[in-house]
Amino acid sequence: MISFYLNILRLLKAIYRASKDPEFRALSILTFILLLSGTIFYSNAEKWNLLDSLYFCAMTMTTVGYGDLAPTSDLSKIFTVIYAFVSIGVFVSLAAKLAAAMMKSRNKT
C-alpha cells in the first residue's frame, strides 16, 4: 500500500513539473475542451445524462470502449468517428508528455 502512495506522489510531482511546459498546458486545456464539448454533444444528441456522456467521452478518448453505450443516430456516429480520431491523438500526446516528465524525474534521482 505504501508503494501505491509513493507512485501517486511521483505522479503528482510529474504533473506539477509538466505543468510548467506550455505544450503540456495546451494539451491539458484541449483535453478538457474535448471532454466538455463531447459531453454536451452526447447529452443533447443522444439524450444521455451528463455522467453517461462524460463516461462515454472518456472511454472513447482512452480507447477503452466498454461498449455499454453506443451512439444511435447518424449524426452521433459521424461525430464519434471524428471525436475518436481527434481525442485519441490529443490524449496520447498528453500521456507522452506526462511520461516524459516522469522519466525526467527518475533520471534526476
Backbone as JSON Lines, residues from 0, in Angstrom:
{"i":0,"aa":"M","n":[0.82,-1.2,0.0],"ca":[0.0,0.0,0.0],"c":[0.87,1.26,0.0]}
{"i":1,"aa":"I","n":[2.0,1.18,0.66],"ca":[2.91,2.34,0.69],"c":[3.42,2.64,-0.71]}
{"i":2,"aa":"S","n":[3.7,1.6,-1.49],"ca":[4.2,1.84,-2.85],"c":[3.13,2.53,-3.71]}
{"i":3,"aa":"F","n":[1.86,2.24,-3.45],"ca":[0.78,2.91,-4.17],"c":[0.83,4.42,-3.9]}
{"i":4,"aa":"Y","n":[0.95,4.79,-2.63],"ca":[1.0,6.21,-2.28],"c":[2.26,6.87,-2.81]}
{"i":5,"aa":"L","n":[3.37,6.15,-2.83],"ca":[4.59,6.71,-3.39],"c":[4.46,6.95,-4.89]}
{"i":6,"aa":"N","n":[3.79,6.04,-5.57],"ca":[3.56,6.23,-7.01],"c":[2.61,7.38,-7.28]}
{"i":7,"aa":"I","n":[1.6,7.54,-6.45],"ca":[0.69,8.69,-6.59],"c":[1.46,9.98,-6.38]}
{"i":8,"aa":"L","n":[2.32,10.01,-5.37],"ca":[3.14,11.2,-5.12],"c":[4.05,11.48,-6.31]}
{"i":9,"aa":"R","n":[4.65,10.44,-6.86],"ca":[5.51,10.61,-8.04],"c":[4.73,11.15,-9.23]}
{"i":10,"aa":"L","n":[3.51,10.65,-9.41],"ca":[2.65,11.13,-10.49],"c":[2.3,12.6,-10.3]}
{"i":11,"aa":"L","n":[1.94,12.98,-9.08],"ca":[1.61,14.38,-8.81],"c":[2.8,15.3,-9.04]}
{"i":12,"aa":"K","n":[3.99,14.85,-8.65],"ca":[5.2,15.63,-8.89],"c":[5.45,15.78,-10.39]}
{"i":13,"aa":"A","n":[5.22,14.71,-11.14],"ca":[5.41,14.77,-12.59],"c":[4.4,15.71,-13.23]}
{"i":14,"aa":"I","n":[3.17,15.69,-12.75],"ca":[2.15,16.61,-13.28],"c":[2.54,18.04,-12.98]}
{"i":15,"aa":"Y","n":[3.03,18.29,-11.78],"ca":[3.48,19.64,-11.41],"c":[4.63,20.08,-12.31]}
{"i":16,"aa":"R","n":[5.6,19.2,-12.5],"ca":[6.76,19.52,-13.33],"c":[6.33,19.74,-14.78]}
{"i":17,"aa":"A","n":[5.45,18.89,-15.28],"ca":[4.99,19.01,-16.66],"c":[4.12,20.24,-16.86]}
{"i":18,"aa":"S","n":[3.45,20.69,-15.81],"ca":[2.57,21.86,-15.95],"c":[3.34,23.13,-16.27]}
{"i":19,"aa":"K","n":[4.65,23.12,-16.09],"ca":[5.47,24.28,-16.45],"c":[5.73,24.35,-17.94]}
{"i":20,"aa":"D","n":[5.49,23.25,-18.65],"ca":[5.68,23.19,-20.09],"c":[4.43,23.73,-20.79]}
{"i":21,"aa":"P","n":[4.58,24.75,-21.64],"ca":[3.41,25.32,-22.32],"c":[2.66,24.31,-23.19]}
{"i":22,"aa":"E","n":[3.38,23.38,-23.79],"ca":[2.72,22.38,-24.63],"c":[1.86,21.44,-23.78]}
{"i":23,"aa":"F","n":[2.33,21.07,-22.6],"ca":[1.55,20.23,-21.71],"c":[0.29,20.96,-21.25]}
{"i":24,"aa":"R","n":[0.43,22.25,-20.93],"ca":[-0.75,23.04,-20.53],"c":[-1.75,23.14,-21.66]}
{"i":25,"aa":"A","n":[-1.26,23.35,-22.88],"ca":[-2.16,23.45,-24.04],"c":[-2.89,22.13,-24.27]}
{"i":26,"aa":"L","n":[-2.16,21.01,-24.15],"ca":[-2.79,19.7,-24.32],"c":[-3.8,19.42,-23.22]}
{"i":27,"aa":"S","n":[-3.5,19.85,-22.0],"ca":[-4.45,19.68,-20.89],"c":[-5.74,20.46,-21.13]}
{"i":28,"aa":"I","n":[-5.59,21.68,-21.59],"ca":[-6.76,22.52,-21.87],"c":[-7.55,21.92,-23.03]}
{"i":29,"aa":"L","n":[-6.85,21.47,-24.06],"ca":[-7.52,20.87,-25.21],"c":[-8.26,19.59,-24.8]}
{"i":30,"aa":"T","n":[-7.65,18.79,-23.93],"ca":[-8.31,17.58,-23.43],"c":[-9.59,17.94,-22.68]}
{"i":31,"aa":"F","n":[-9.51,18.95,-21.82],"ca":[-10.69,19.4,-21.08],"c":[-11.78,19.89,-22.04]}
{"i":32,"aa":"I","n":[-11.39,20.66,-23.05],"ca":[-12.36,21.17,-24.02],"c":[-13.01,20.03,-24.8]}
{"i":33,"aa":"L","n":[-12.21,19.03,-25.18],"ca":[-12.76,17.88,-25.89],"c":[-13.75,17.11,-25.02]}
{"i":34,"aa":"L","n":[-13.4,16.89,-23.76],"ca":[-14.32,16.2,-22.86],"c":[-15.6,16.99,-22.66]}
{"i":35,"aa":"L","n":[-15.47,18.29,-22.47],"ca":[-16.64,19.15,-22.26],"c":[-17.54,19.2,-23.5]}
{"i":36,"aa":"S","n":[-16.94,19.41,-24.66],"ca":[-17.75,19.51,-25.89],"c":[-18.41,18.18,-26.22]}
{"i":37,"aa":"G","n":[-17.69,17.08,-26.05],"ca":[-18.28,15.77,-26.3],"c":[-19.41,15.46,-25.34]}
{"i":38,"aa":"T","n":[-19.22,15.82,-24.07],"ca":[-20.25,15.61,-23.07],"c":[-21.52,16.38,-23.41]}
{"i":39,"aa":"I","n":[-21.36,17.62,-23.8],"ca":[-22.51,18.45,-24.17],"c":[-23.2,17.89,-25.41]}
{"i":40,"aa":"F","n":[-22.39,17.49,-26.4],"ca":[-22.98,16.95,-27.63],"c":[-23.8,15.7,-27.36]}
{"i":41,"aa":"Y","n":[-23.21,14.72,-26.67],"ca":[-23.92,13.46,-26.43],"c":[-25.12,13.64,-25.51]}
{"i":42,"aa":"S","n":[-25.01,14.58,-24.6],"ca":[-26.13,14.86,-23.72],"c":[-27.33,15.37,-24.52]}
{"i":43,"aa":"N","n":[-27.06,16.2,-25.5],"ca":[-28.14,16.76,-26.33],"c":[-28.57,15.81,-27.45]}
{"i":44,"aa":"A","n":[-27.62,15.23,-28.15],"ca":[-27.95,14.41,-29.32],"c":[-28.5,13.04,-28.95]}
{"i":45,"aa":"E","n":[-27.94,12.42,-27.93],"ca":[-28.36,11.07,-27.55],"c":[-29.31,11.06,-26.35]}
{"i":46,"aa":"K","n":[-29.5,12.23,-25.76],"ca":[-30.36,12.36,-24.56],"c":[-29.84,11.53,-23.39]}
{"i":47,"aa":"W","n":[-28.48,11.4,-23.3],"ca":[-27.87,10.75,-22.15],"c":[-27.7,11.78,-21.05]}
{"i":48,"aa":"N","n":[-27.65,11.34,-19.8],"ca":[-27.38,12.3,-18.74],"c":[-25.89,12.71,-18.82]}
{"i":49,"aa":"L","n":[-25.53,13.73,-18.08],"ca":[-24.18,14.28,-18.19],"c":[-23.11,13.27,-17.79]}
{"i":50,"aa":"L","n":[-23.37,12.48,-16.77],"ca":[-22.38,11.5,-16.33],"c":[-22.16,10.42,-17.39]}
{"i":51,"aa":"D","n":[-23.23,9.92,-17.99],"ca":[-23.09,8.93,-19.06],"c":[-22.34,9.52,-20.26]}
{"i":52,"aa":"S","n":[-22.65,10.76,-20.58],"ca":[-21.98,11.42,-21.71],"c":[-20.49,11.59,-21.44]}
{"i":53,"aa":"L","n":[-20.14,12.05,-20.24],"ca":[-18.73,12.2,-19.87],"c":[-18.03,10.85,-19.86]}
{"i":54,"aa":"Y","n":[-18.7,9.84,-19.33],"ca":[-18.15,8.48,-19.29],"c":[-17.86,7.98,-20.7]}
{"i":55,"aa":"F","n":[-18.8,8.16,-21.62],"ca":[-18.6,7.71,-23.0],"c":[-17.43,8.44,-23.64]}
{"i":56,"aa":"C","n":[-17.32,9.75,-23.4],"ca":[-16.22,10.53,-23.96],"c":[-14.87,10.05,-23.42]}
{"i":57,"aa":"A","n":[-14.81,9.8,-22.12],"ca":[-13.56,9.33,-21.52],"c":[-13.19,7.94,-22.03]}
{"i":58,"aa":"M","n":[-14.17,7.06,-22.17],"ca":[-13.89,5.71,-22.67],"c":[-13.44,5.74,-24.13]}
{"i":59,"aa":"T","n":[-14.01,6.64,-24.9],"ca":[-13.6,6.79,-26.29],"c":[-12.21,7.38,-26.38]}
{"i":60,"aa":"M","n":[-11.96,8.41,-25.6],"ca":[-10.67,9.11,-25.63],"c":[-9.52,8.2,-25.21]}
{"i":61,"aa":"T","n":[-9.76,7.36,-24.24],"ca":[-8.69,6.48,-23.74],"c":[-8.66,5.14,-24.46]}
{"i":62,"aa":"T","n":[-9.49,4.96,-25.44],"ca":[-9.62,3.75,-26.27],"c":[-10.03,2.52,-25.47]}
{"i":63,"aa":"V","n":[-10.67,2.7,-24.32],"ca":[-11.15,1.56,-23.54],"c":[-12.38,0.98,-24.21]}
{"i":64,"aa":"G","n":[-13.38,1.79,-24.44],"ca":[-14.57,1.39,-25.18],"c":[-15.25,0.13,-24.69]}
{"i":65,"aa":"Y","n":[-15.87,0.17,-23.53],"ca":[-16.55,-0.99,-22.98],"c":[-17.72,-1.46,-23.84]}
{"i":66,"aa":"G","n":[-18.35,-0.56,-24.56],"ca":[-19.46,-0.94,-25.43],"c":[-20.81,-0.91,-24.76]}
{"i":67,"aa":"D","n":[-20.87,-0.43,-23.51],"ca":[-22.16,-0.37,-22.83],"c":[-23.01,0.79,-23.32]}
{"i":68,"aa":"L","n":[-22.4,1.8,-23.88],"ca":[-23.11,2.91,-24.51],"c":[-22.65,2.99,-25.96]}
{"i":69,"aa":"A","n":[-23.57,3.31,-26.84],"ca":[-23.22,3.44,-28.25],"c":[-24.12,4.49,-28.88]}
{"i":70,"aa":"P","n":[-23.57,5.31,-29.76],"ca":[-24.41,6.3,-30.45],"c":[-25.41,5.61,-31.37]}
{"i":71,"aa":"T","n":[-26.59,6.2,-31.47],"ca":[-27.64,5.58,-32.27],"c":[-27.99,6.37,-33.54]}
{"i":72,"aa":"S","n":[-27.86,7.68,-33.51],"ca":[-28.22,8.48,-34.69],"c":[-27.01,8.59,-35.63]}
{"i":73,"aa":"D","n":[-27.31,8.87,-36.89],"ca":[-26.24,9.02,-37.88],"c":[-25.32,10.18,-37.53]}
{"i":74,"aa":"L","n":[-25.9,11.29,-37.07],"ca":[-25.11,12.45,-36.69],"c":[-24.15,12.1,-35.54]}
{"i":75,"aa":"S","n":[-24.64,11.38,-34.58],"ca":[-23.81,10.98,-33.44],"c":[-22.7,10.03,-33.87]}
{"i":76,"aa":"K","n":[-22.98,9.15,-34.8],"ca":[-21.96,8.23,-35.28],"c":[-20.85,8.97,-36.03]}
{"i":77,"aa":"I","n":[-21.24,9.93,-36.85],"ca":[-20.25,10.74,-37.57],"c":[-19.41,11.55,-36.58]}
{"i":78,"aa":"F","n":[-20.09,12.17,-35.61],"ca":[-19.37,12.93,-34.58],"c":[-18.4,12.03,-33.82]}
{"i":79,"aa":"T","n":[-18.82,10.81,-33.51],"ca":[-17.97,9.88,-32.75],"c":[-16.72,9.51,-33.52]}
{"i":80,"aa":"V","n":[-16.85,9.3,-34.82],"ca":[-15.68,8.97,-35.64],"c":[-14.67,10.13,-35.59]}
{"i":81,"aa":"I","n":[-15.15,11.32,-35.8],"ca":[-14.26,12.5,-35.77],"c":[-13.71,12.7,-34.37]}
{"i":82,"aa":"Y","n":[-14.57,12.58,-33.37],"ca":[-14.16,12.75,-31.97],"c":[-13.08,11.74,-31.58]}
{"i":83,"aa":"A","n":[-13.24,10.5,-32.02],"ca":[-12.26,9.46,-31.68],"c":[-10.9,9.79,-32.27]}
{"i":84,"aa":"F","n":[-10.84,10.13,-33.54],"ca":[-9.56,10.44,-34.16],"c":[-8.87,11.62,-33.49]}
{"i":85,"aa":"V","n":[-9.62,12.67,-33.21],"ca":[-9.02,13.86,-32.61],"c":[-8.65,13.62,-31.15]}
{"i":86,"aa":"S","n":[-9.59,13.09,-30.37],"ca":[-9.36,12.97,-28.93],"c":[-8.31,11.93,-28.58]}
{"i":87,"aa":"I","n":[-8.24,10.84,-29.33],"ca":[-7.22,9.83,-29.05],"c":[-5.83,10.42,-29.29]}
{"i":88,"aa":"G","n":[-5.68,11.15,-30.36],"ca":[-4.39,11.79,-30.64],"c":[-3.97,12.77,-29.56]}
{"i":89,"aa":"V","n":[-4.92,13.59,-29.11],"ca":[-4.62,14.56,-28.06],"c":[-4.28,13.85,-26.75]}
{"i":90,"aa":"F","n":[-5.05,12.82,-26.41],"ca":[-4.81,12.1,-25.16],"c":[-3.46,11.4,-25.17]}
{"i":91,"aa":"V","n":[-3.1,10.78,-26.28],"ca":[-1.8,10.1,-26.37],"c":[-0.67,11.11,-26.25]}
{"i":92,"aa":"S","n":[-0.82,12.27,-26.86],"ca":[0.2,13.31,-26.74],"c":[0.34,13.78,-25.31]}
{"i":93,"aa":"L","n":[-0.77,13.96,-24.63],"ca":[-0.75,14.37,-23.23],"c":[-0.1,13.3,-22.36]}
{"i":94,"aa":"A","n":[-0.44,12.05,-22.59],"ca":[0.16,10.96,-21.82],"c":[1.66,10.85,-22.09]}
{"i":95,"aa":"A","n":[2.08,11.08,-23.32],"ca":[3.51,11.03,-23.65],"c":[4.27,12.15,-22.94]}
{"i":96,"aa":"K","n":[3.68,13.33,-22.89],"ca":[4.32,14.45,-22.17],"c":[4.44,14.13,-20.69]}
{"i":97,"aa":"L","n":[3.4,13.56,-20.12],"ca":[3.43,13.19,-18.71],"c":[4.46,12.09,-18.45]}
{"i":98,"aa":"A","n":[4.52,11.12,-19.33],"ca":[5.51,10.05,-19.17],"c":[6.93,10.59,-19.28]}
{"i":99,"aa":"A","n":[7.14,11.54,-20.18],"ca":[8.47,12.16,-20.3],"c":[8.84,12.89,-19.02]}
{"i":100,"aa":"A","n":[7.86,13.57,-18.42],"ca":[8.13,14.27,-17.16],"c":[8.44,13.28,-16.05]}
{"i":101,"aa":"M","n":[7.77,12.15,-16.04],"ca":[8.05,11.13,-15.03],"c":[9.43,10.52,-15.22]}
{"i":102,"aa":"M","n":[9.81,10.28,-16.47],"ca":[11.12,9.72,-16.74],"c":[12.23,10.72,-16.42]}
{"i":103,"aa":"K","n":[11.95,11.98,-16.67],"ca":[12.92,13.03,-16.36],"c":[13.2,13.08,-14.86]}
{"i":104,"aa":"S","n":[12.15,12.94,-14.06],"ca":[12.33,12.96,-12.61],"c":[13.07,11.7,-12.15]}
{"i":105,"aa":"R","n":[12.84,10.59,-12.82],"ca":[13.51,9.34,-12.46],"c":[15.01,9.43,-12.77]}
{"i":106,"aa":"N","n":[15.35,10.09,-13.88],"ca":[16.76,10.21,-14.26],"c":[17.53,11.17,-13.34]}
{"i":107,"aa":"K","n":[16.84,12.12,-12.75],"ca":[17.49,13.07,-11.85],"c":[17.87,12.42,-10.51]}
{"i":108,"aa":"T","n":[17.07,11.44,-10.07],"ca":[17.32,10.83,-8.76],"c":[18.17,9.6,-8.86]}
